[in-house]
Amino acid sequence: MRISVIVPTLDEAERIGALIDALRRQGFDEIVVADGGSRDATVERATNAGAQVILSSRGRGQQLGAGARVASGEALFFVHADCLPPSGARNSIEARLAEVGVSAGCFRLAFDEAHPLLRLYAFMSRINHGLFTYGDQGLFLLRSTYLRIGGYRDMPLFEDVDILQRLRRAGRIVKLNQPMLTSARRLMRDGVAQRELMSAGLVALYHLGVSPERLEQWYRPEKPSRE
């Protein structure tokens, strides 16, 4: 099975090379970096590391969709630029997608910083439920499934919640016990408790029907660069 990896980027020059090297060592067949207008050396370093780089409008949903459109694999693996997949991820993805009834899958989380709340959050990420499953856990699925459900939508927030809701209606989502190593830089910068409370509140409002556009106004009232 040919597996394409799609990575959305925005000013990730310090991290993108390590991610691409890790993906290449595991034997992923194609790496597509969808850049949303980086002002640093992200594009140059991704190209030099061997990825196919495309330029996209800014916004994670748009970038993921743009990357998927040019990817050629039978399966798609969506990875955030500040994450690193576990050892053996490629083989695990191929094996789980071969199971009957599986529509998609992802990994649990681990963080690169030690903090009690981060340990709790990482533990909760093992639970295979929509409240504990997000895009930074590395979504994988067959291209045919991706196309059937309509792919990523152009949303300013919660494009991962939206696609996972549609995937759960399409079949079973599996969660692997291997950890996707994730950067805690923004959580540590903003305060772990404060950021998680804000995120939980926004997710709750989204499920209550508040539009992503309105939520973005509250989350990013001055519309700074997308993180």
Protein Blocks (a to p, Z undefined) as FASTA:
>chain_A
ZZddddddehilkmmmmmmmmmmmnopabdcdddehiablmlmmmmmnopacddddedjk
lmmmmmmmmpcbfbdcdddfkbccdehklmmmmmmmmpghiabdcdddddfbdcfklmmm
mmmmmpccfklgcfknopaddfklmmmnopaaddfbhklmmmmmmmmmnmccdddfbdcd
ddfklmmmnopklmmmmmmmmmmmmmnopafklmmmmmmmnopadZZ
